[in-house]
Amino acid sequence: MNQVIMLRPTQSPIVFIQQLGRGLRKAENKEYVVILDFIGNYNNNFMIPVALSGDRTYNADTIRKYVISGNNTIPGASTVHFDEIAKEKIFNSIDKIRGMKSIIRESYISLKNRIGRIPLLYDFYEQGEIDPLVIIKEYKTYWQFLEAVETGKDSCKLNDQEKLILEYLSKTILSGVRPSELCILKEFLDKDTISTNDVRRELEYEYDYFITDQEVEESVKVLQGHFVSKDDEYQKYKFMNILRPDGERTMRSVEAYQRCLRNEEFNAQIRDIIKVGLARYKDKYTKGKSEDTPLVLYEKYSRRDVSLLMNCGKDLSSTMYGMSRIGDDVFIFITYHKEEAEEGKNYADGKPDYADAFEDNLIFKWDSQIGKDNRSPYMQKVLTAPRKHLLVKKSDAETSFYYMGQFDIVESADSQKEDNSGKMKPIAKVTMKMHYPVREDLLRYLQSNISKENKAV
């Protein structure tokens, strides 16, 4: 099939993707496909880049990136081009994306009909349906989603402790940014007691991942409910009772958790979380690490992820702003296109660094916080850090940052900048040089003008 004619109107992104996907299937001697859309569903034309990119996060920032840099993000010799009028219409459509729960339900029904049973989260991941993390963001746990979508059907119930464990693990380790906690849980599926050597061997053999003694200790604390940002969260999750240290290099699952695992439904949900998390780690985070850092170049990380990967002991995201020093590492978090300031102000509150920008694919210019020159403790944390990392997101609508890698400071000059009160305050104007040239498509995306894109927000 090298021609698809759209004659069936649909408001469903899932159905649209399926229709378009039929024409995108490979076949011998098939060099191209022509799509003729006689319906013109312009309100939902964000579905076009979703279908072409294969990304199922339905993340507005990711869709925009594909529209701007599509030729650099699809494999092989394929190319895609959106003219300026098409871009503007798609951007306006992206800004109006609503109703993720209905999109999730459509994806669920489609997948259930295709595989002939109630899907697991891993089925969504394996089959290229909607990203499992999108489901968790909307429903907290996959079990909670199933209760909502499969109403009126007999199902095995979970008790409060089991629901609490699933909520915490879904929030904390499902993303798969590191495999340590996932492998520990995997070992406990069939054993009451495990050794750290068992975990080390599994990580080295399956994922070429070498875990330090500190990370073993921190992973245990994470699974004990410590990885939270507020005390009330810790008070909530500390009663999960999953495991405890049992000797110098041994861990034991507590009896309460063993009882939970004997519940067939809970056991299945735990196995599903482990399977999705480890698959995500293997697909996204096993390649691209460099320079003795757990972060992968150009992957996206939240501040919470950075807290986990740097073994902070708890979620420090609420205290991480433009700069955060963790041991020998300093992390600079940049929003490339910041919110517009209110009338009468030079800067949006808390977003004063309008000078932050790449000059080219190696040089980045950064202004410190207003009031912080090179002599300030703030800048001393930056200047004296043995390892310096840059993370960038395009706009304030995003919660995650692209990891751009490590940098060296070429120059840091004291200067002044006018604050919102009209007073001149000291700052440091910093010139950074990246260790690796920034990937072209990502640089083009970050530098692209988004004034039209955000017009309808």
LINNORZI-V728456 format. One record per residue. N is the residue number from 1. PHI is phi in degrees with one decimal (none if undefined). D_CENTER is the distance of its C-alpha to the mean C-alpha in Angstrom with 2 decimals. Layout:
BEGIN
[[N & PHI & D_CENTER] [N & PHI & D_CENTER]]
END
This chain:
BEGIN
[[1 & none & 35.75] [2 & -117.7 & 35.35] [3 & -148.9 & 35.63] [4 & -123.8 & 33.87] [5 & -111.6 & 35.53] [6 & -84.0 & 33.57] [7 & -122.4 & 36.16] [8 & -107.5 & 34.30] [9 & -68.1 & 32.66] [10 & -150.1 & 29.43] [11 & -101.4 & 27.03] [12 & -97.7 & 24.62] [13 & -59.5 & 21.63] [14 & -65.0 & 21.81] [15 & -64.3 & 25.54] [16 & -59.4 & 25.24] [17 & -62.5 & 22.80] [18 & -64.8 & 25.26] [19 & -63.1 & 28.16] [20 & -66.6 & 26.78] [21 & -62.0 & 25.54] [22 & -61.3 & 29.14] [23 & -78.7 & 30.15] [24 & -89.3 & 27.39] [25 & -67.7 & 28.58] [26 & -75.5 & 30.21] [27 & -155.5 & 33.97] [28 & -61.6 & 36.76] [29 & 66.7 & 38.24] [30 & -94.7 & 35.61] [31 & -102.3 & 34.66] [32 & -159.6 & 33.14] [33 & -137.8 & 32.55] [34 & -108.5 & 33.74] [35 & -109.6 & 32.11] [36 & -111.6 & 34.52] [37 & -103.4 & 33.06] [38 & -92.2 & 36.02] [39 & -94.2 & 34.08] [40 & 62.2 & 31.89] [41 & -79.5 & 29.36] [42 & -66.6 & 28.30] [43 & -63.4 & 26.65] [44 & -117.0 & 23.92] [45 & -75.0 & 23.93] [46 & -62.2 & 20.17] [47 & -66.9 & 20.52] [48 & -63.5 & 22.05] [49 & -65.2 & 19.08] [50 & -61.5 & 16.96] [51 & -65.8 & 19.82] [52 & -73.1 & 20.35] [53 & -81.1 & 16.87] [54 & 80.6 & 16.13] [55 & -79.4 & 12.56] [56 & -117.8 & 12.41] [57 & -82.5 & 9.45] [58 & 54.0 & 12.18] [59 & -84.0 & 9.99] [60 & -58.8 & 12.85] [61 & -65.2 & 11.51] [62 & -66.5 & 10.63] [63 & -65.8 & 14.07] [64 & -59.5 & 15.82] [65 & -59.6 & 14.67] [66 & -67.1 & 16.18] [67 & -60.8 & 19.30] [68 & -76.0 & 19.88] [69 & -122.7 & 19.20] [70 & -54.6 & 19.81] [71 & -62.3 & 22.53] [72 & -95.3 & 20.38] [73 & -115.7 & 17.52] [74 & -104.0 & 19.72] [75 & -78.2 & 21.57] [76 & 69.4 & 25.30] [77 & -92.8 & 27.84] [78 & -68.6 & 26.43] [79 & -134.5 & 26.11] [80 & -143.4 & 25.14] [81 & -136.7 & 26.34] [82 & -112.1 & 25.99] [83 & -72.4 & 28.89] [84 & -62.7 & 28.62] [85 & -65.6 & 29.91] [86 & -62.4 & 27.46] [87 & -58.1 & 24.53] [88 & -62.0 & 25.77] [89 & -65.9 & 26.26] [90 & -67.3 & 22.81] [91 & -59.5 & 21.24] [92 & -63.4 & 23.42] [93 & -67.8 & 22.45] [94 & -59.1 & 18.70] [95 & -63.8 & 19.50] [96 & -104.7 & 21.31] [97 & -58.7 & 18.78] [98 & -137.5 & 19.74] [99 & 71.4 & 20.14] [100 & -62.5 & 16.93] [101 & -63.9 & 18.97] [102 & -70.8 & 21.60] [103 & -64.9 & 19.27] [104 & -61.8 & 17.95] [105 & -62.0 & 21.62] [106 & -61.8 & 22.72] [107 & -63.7 & 20.24] [108 & -62.5 & 21.49] [109 & -62.5 & 25.11] [110 & -60.4 & 24.77] [111 & -68.4 & 23.31] [112 & -61.1 & 25.86] [113 & -66.0 & 28.69] [114 & -73.9 & 27.68] [115 & -98.2 & 27.50] [116 & 77.3 & 30.22] [117 & -160.3 & 28.74] [118 & -67.4 & 26.19] [119 & -71.0 & 22.83] [120 & -93.9 & 20.62] [121 & -57.8 & 16.83] [122 & -63.2 & 17.19] [123 & -62.5 & 19.38] [124 & -60.9 & 16.71] [125 & -68.0 & 14.58] [126 & -68.0 & 17.78] [127 & -86.9 & 19.38] [128 & 72.8 & 16.66] [129 & -82.4 & 16.77] [130 & -59.6 & 14.15] [131 & -59.3 & 10.74] [132 & -53.9 & 11.50] [133 & -66.4 & 8.50] [134 & -66.9 & 10.18] [135 & -63.3 & 13.35] [136 & -66.2 & 12.41] [137 & -61.0 & 11.28] [138 & -84.6 & 14.72] [139 & -120.3 & 16.85] [140 & 73.4 & 15.59] [141 & -139.1 & 16.93] [142 & -68.6 & 17.88] [143 & -60.7 & 21.43] [144 & -64.3 & 21.48] [145 & -64.1 & 20.51] [146 & -61.0 & 23.28] [147 & -62.3 & 25.71] [148 & -76.2 & 25.11] [149 & -90.3 & 25.39] [150 & -107.2 & 28.12] [151 & -63.5 & 30.44] [152 & 84.1 & 34.01] [153 & -105.4 & 33.43] [154 & -66.0 & 34.44] [155 & -151.6 & 31.68] [156 & -74.8 & 31.54] [157 & -85.7 & 30.68] [158 & -109.6 & 28.47] [159 & -84.6 & 29.78] [160 & -62.8 & 28.13] [161 & -65.2 & 27.21] [162 & -63.9 & 25.55] [163 & -64.8 & 23.49] [164 & -63.7 & 22.51] [165 & -62.7 & 21.40] [166 & -62.8 & 19.27] [167 & -63.1 & 17.63] [168 & -65.8 & 16.89] [169 & -67.7 & 15.70] [170 & -63.8 & 13.41] [171 & -73.4 & 11.80] [172 & -101.1 & 11.95] [173 & -124.9 & 11.82] [174 & -62.0 & 10.84] [175 & -64.5 & 7.34] [176 & 73.7 & 9.81] [177 & -64.2 & 8.78] [178 & -145.7 & 12.56] [179 & -93.6 & 15.36] [180 & -57.0 & 17.97] [181 & -62.8 & 17.77] [182 & -64.6 & 17.32] [183 & -69.0 & 20.41] [184 & -61.8 & 22.37] [185 & -63.0 & 21.91] [186 & -62.6 & 22.83] [187 & -62.8 & 25.99] [188 & -76.6 & 26.95] [189 & -65.2 & 27.08] [190 & -119.7 & 30.46] [191 & -135.5 & 31.64] [192 & -88.8 & 32.51] [193 & -130.2 & 32.60] [194 & -134.6 & 30.63] [195 & -104.3 & 31.01] [196 & -62.7 & 28.46] [197 & -65.0 & 30.15] [198 & -60.3 & 29.13] [199 & -65.3 & 25.44] [200 & -59.6 & 25.91] [201 & -61.5 & 27.68] [202 & -60.7 & 25.07] [203 & -66.4 & 22.24] [204 & -69.6 & 24.51] [205 & -72.9 & 25.97] [206 & -85.3 & 23.04] [207 & -129.1 & 20.20] [208 & 52.9 & 22.25] [209 & -115.8 & 20.55] [210 & -108.2 & 22.91] [211 & -101.0 & 22.42] [212 & -85.3 & 24.37] [213 & -60.2 & 26.56] [214 & -62.1 & 24.55] [215 & -68.0 & 21.32] [216 & -59.6 & 23.44] [217 & -61.8 & 24.67] [218 & -68.5 & 21.32] [219 & -64.5 & 19.90] [220 & -61.7 & 22.99] [221 & -63.4 & 22.45] [222 & -58.4 & 18.89] [223 & -75.1 & 20.47] [224 & -94.4 & 23.23] [225 & 91.2 & 21.10] [226 & -79.9 & 21.13] [227 & -82.5 & 17.43] [228 & -137.1 & 17.72] [229 & -103.1 & 18.30] [230 & -130.1 & 21.59] [231 & -64.5 & 24.75] [232 & -65.8 & 24.97] [233 & -68.2 & 21.72] [234 & -63.2 & 23.25] [235 & -60.5 & 26.47] [236 & -75.0 & 24.76] [237 & -93.4 & 22.92] [238 & -67.5 & 25.51] [239 & -91.9 & 27.69] [240 & -63.5 & 25.42] [241 & 55.7 & 27.67] [242 & -90.8 & 25.82] [243 & -154.0 & 27.33] [244 & -151.1 & 29.38] [245 & -62.9 & 30.63] [246 & -140.6 & 33.96] [247 & 99.6 & 35.65] [248 & -67.3 & 34.52] [249 & -131.1 & 32.38] [250 & -135.1 & 32.16] [251 & -126.6 & 30.01] [252 & -131.4 & 31.27] [253 & -77.4 & 29.66] [254 & -77.1 & 31.49] [255 & -59.5 & 33.85] [256 & -61.4 & 31.97] [257 & -70.7 & 28.87] [258 & -61.2 & 31.25] [259 & -64.4 & 32.77] [260 & -60.6 & 29.44] [261 & -66.9 & 28.83] [262 & -76.3 & 32.24] [263 & -77.1 & 31.00] [264 & -56.7 & 30.26] [265 & -68.0 & 27.61] [266 & -62.0 & 25.70] [267 & -57.3 & 26.03] [268 & -64.4 & 24.59] [269 & -66.1 & 21.54] [270 & -63.7 & 20.94] [271 & -59.6 & 21.48] [272 & -65.1 & 19.02] [273 & -59.6 & 16.18] [274 & -61.8 & 17.26] [275 & -65.3 & 17.56] [276 & -65.6 & 14.16] [277 & -59.7 & 12.48] [278 & -70.1 & 14.89] [279 & -65.7 & 14.60] [280 & -63.0 & 10.86] [281 & -61.2 & 11.84] [282 & -63.9 & 14.84] [283 & -78.9 & 13.43] [284 & -110.6 & 10.53] [285 & -123.6 & 11.57] [286 & -88.1 & 15.36] [287 & -120.3 & 16.29] [288 & 101.3 & 16.06] [289 & -72.0 & 16.55] [290 & -154.3 & 19.49] [291 & 56.5 & 21.76] [292 & 56.0 & 21.35] [293 & -135.5 & 17.75] [294 & -81.1 & 15.04] [295 & -92.2 & 12.38] [296 & -100.2 & 12.21] [297 & -56.5 & 13.40] [298 & 72.9 & 11.40] [299 & -79.8 & 8.04] [300 & -99.9 & 5.17] [301 & -137.1 & 5.29] [302 & -86.1 & 6.34] [303 & -60.7 & 10.09] [304 & -63.1 & 10.08] [305 & -61.2 & 8.46] [306 & -62.3 & 11.16] [307 & -58.4 & 13.68] [308 & -67.2 & 13.22] [309 & -66.6 & 13.46] [310 & -93.4 & 16.38] [311 & 55.1 & 18.21] [312 & -75.8 & 18.80] [313 & 90.0 & 20.12] [314 & -156.2 & 18.36] [315 & -77.7 & 15.49] [316 & -98.6 & 16.60] [317 & -59.7 & 14.05] [318 & -71.4 & 16.94] [319 & -110.6 & 19.06] [320 & -92.8 & 16.78] [321 & -116.5 & 17.76] [322 & -70.4 & 18.62] [323 & -142.2 & 19.65] [324 & -142.8 & 19.25] [325 & -101.6 & 21.53] [326 & -126.0 & 20.80] [327 & 61.0 & 23.87] [328 & -87.0 & 24.50] [329 & -113.0 & 21.15] [330 & -117.9 & 20.47] [331 & -117.1 & 17.15] [332 & -103.5 & 17.59] [333 & -104.1 & 14.96] [334 & -120.0 & 16.03] [335 & -100.7 & 15.73] [336 & -69.1 & 17.57] [337 & -114.0 & 19.11] [338 & -89.0 & 20.00] [339 & -60.1 & 21.56] [340 & -72.7 & 25.23] [341 & -74.0 & 27.67] [342 & -67.2 & 30.09] [343 & -58.6 & 33.63] [344 & 91.7 & 35.55] [345 & -118.7 & 32.61] [346 & -78.8 & 31.48] [347 & -137.9 & 27.85] [348 & -66.9 & 25.50] [349 & -55.3 & 25.62] [350 & 78.0 & 23.41] [351 & -129.5 & 22.40] [352 & -89.1 & 25.42] [353 & -90.2 & 24.20] [354 & -70.9 & 24.98] [355 & -82.7 & 26.17] [356 & -67.2 & 22.79] [357 & -168.0 & 22.68] [358 & -80.8 & 22.85] [359 & -79.9 & 26.50] [360 & -154.7 & 25.76] [361 & -80.4 & 23.35] [362 & -122.6 & 24.48] [363 & -103.1 & 25.55] [364 & -122.9 & 23.49] [365 & -102.9 & 25.49] [366 & -136.9 & 24.33] [367 & -101.6 & 26.32] [368 & -68.8 & 26.18] [369 & -58.8 & 26.35] [370 & -61.3 & 29.69] [371 & 95.0 & 32.29] [372 & -118.5 & 30.82] [373 & -96.8 & 32.89] [374 & -64.0 & 33.10] [375 & -85.2 & 35.30] [376 & -72.0 & 32.94] [377 & -55.5 & 31.20] [378 & -57.5 & 27.89] [379 & -73.2 & 28.59] [380 & -64.3 & 30.23] [381 & -62.2 & 27.00] [382 & -72.2 & 25.48] [383 & -66.7 & 28.64] [384 & -94.7 & 29.38] [385 & -68.4 & 26.03] [386 & -62.0 & 26.56] [387 & -124.0 & 22.98] [388 & -125.2 & 21.22] [389 & -122.4 & 17.59] [390 & -116.5 & 16.25] [391 & -126.0 & 12.79] [392 & -132.3 & 12.90] [393 & -121.5 & 11.45] [394 & -77.4 & 13.89] [395 & -143.0 & 14.75] [396 & -69.9 & 14.81] [397 & -68.7 & 13.38] [398 & -91.4 & 9.81] [399 & -106.2 & 8.15] [400 & -114.8 & 5.81] [401 & -119.8 & 8.10] [402 & -77.2 & 9.21] [403 & -81.9 & 11.10] [404 & -92.4 & 14.59] [405 & 104.5 & 16.51] [406 & -90.2 & 19.58] [407 & -140.4 & 22.39] [408 & -113.2 & 26.01] [409 & -90.2 & 27.81] [410 & -80.9 & 30.60] [411 & -153.9 & 32.06] [412 & -139.0 & 31.62] [413 & -109.3 & 34.35] [414 & -68.7 & 35.40] [415 & -151.5 & 35.68] [416 & -137.7 & 35.79] [417 & -145.8 & 33.93] [418 & -81.0 & 35.11] [419 & -86.7 & 33.29] [420 & -68.7 & 33.25] [421 & -94.2 & 36.70] [422 & 86.4 & 38.19] [423 & -95.8 & 38.69] [424 & -79.6 & 38.06] [425 & -126.2 & 35.83] [426 & -71.3 & 35.10] [427 & -144.8 & 31.85] [428 & -114.4 & 30.87] [429 & -101.5 & 30.09] [430 & -109.5 & 28.11] [431 & -108.1 & 27.99] [432 & -107.0 & 25.35] [433 & -121.1 & 25.58] [434 & -69.1 & 22.56] [435 & -69.4 & 23.33] [436 & -128.3 & 22.07] [437 & -59.4 & 22.50] [438 & -67.5 & 19.40] [439 & -58.5 & 18.72] [440 & -60.0 & 20.84] [441 & -65.8 & 18.67] [442 & -71.1 & 15.88] [443 & -63.5 & 18.72] [444 & -62.3 & 20.42] [445 & -64.6 & 17.48] [446 & -63.4 & 17.00] [447 & -82.6 & 20.78] [448 & -65.9 & 21.42] [449 & -73.4 & 23.03] [450 & -115.4 & 21.17] [451 & -61.0 & 24.17] [452 & -69.4 & 24.96] [453 & -63.6 & 21.45] [454 & -96.3 & 21.33] [455 & -59.2 & 24.98] [456 & -93.4 & 24.61] [457 & -71.1 & 22.01]]
END
